[in-house]
Amino acid sequence: MTTRSQGIDALLEQERAQLDRLTPAQAAQAATEQDALLVDIRYAALRERDGLIPGALVVERNELEWRMDPLSAHRAPETTDHDRLVVVICNEGYASSLAARSLHGLGLHRATDLVGGFQAWAAAGLPVAGLPVTGGGESGGRQA
């Protein structure tokens, strides 16, 4: 049996064709007006370096399916049903596309991702919260 291979670029294009991807402005509006759940899958070093989107649920990529499946014993409390709009956010908008499609496989049919990822969100001037400064400083928000 011969298996036909495709490269990552072709796979990404194929998977993205199944998503209604959101721009940063659309994602921010969806979070405010449609109770969309923003899910940050970036690894800790990127979150520490660049900050966080206020209100986003942080779920490491390797835990995403278990934490987002409404039927999982390990689901996040925010994961209440299969109909909620879930916007997956990675650093630049590549891994999040594949992750969102994986969530479709769990029945989260409205899952999508953020075009350009966190970097596009920050570049659009949308809110980014910094992390606490060591040495007794306060955590502060910043506009990127």
Beta strands, then each sheet from edge to edge (+ up, - down):
strand 1: 37-40
strand 2: 57-58
strand 3: 86-89
strand 4: 112-113
strand 5: 127-129
strand 6: 141-143
sheet 1: 2+ 1+ 3+ 4+
sheet 2: 5+ 6-
end
